[in-house]
Amino acid sequence: METDQWLTGWRAIGKYFGKSARTVQRYARDDGMPFFCDPSGRPMAMKSHLDAHILKMNQYNYNTKNWPDKGIGKALGYENEKAQQKKDLNERLILAQKPTRSRF
């Protein structure tokens, strides 16, 4: 089994999350992100503890719908519009292929 690694410093923790050091400091302050301080005062965190915290935070946000989900509505609207445009194009192609009626 792989040994769990320690991340030392806000920068390293932020890099692991893909966020800035200020953002992970806010996570620690507001969301209760688990971390420890070494004797010199630098923050340290285990990757497994951070993974569990993010999983718990995302599950809580998903269950309670705490985030404003503006992007998904736009994406679904775009997909519906794209499908409608494709349907309209197909109808125009079918009409264009029909033979014209002649009087003779």
Residue pairs with C-beta under 8 A, 6 or more apart in sequence:
4 46
4 47
4 48
5 46
5 47
6 44
6 45
6 46
6 47
7 13
7 16
7 44
7 45
7 46
7 47
7 50
8 38
8 42
8 43
8 44
9 21
9 42
9 43
10 21
10 24
10 25
10 43
11 21
13 21
13 24
13 35
13 43
13 45
13 50
14 20
14 21
14 23
14 24
16 47
16 50
17 23
17 24
17 27
17 50
17 54
19 27
24 33
27 33
28 35
28 43
31 53
31 57
32 53
33 45
33 50
33 53
34 45
34 46
34 49
34 50
34 53
35 43
35 44
35 45
35 49
36 43
36 44
36 45
37 43
37 44
38 44
60 66
61 67
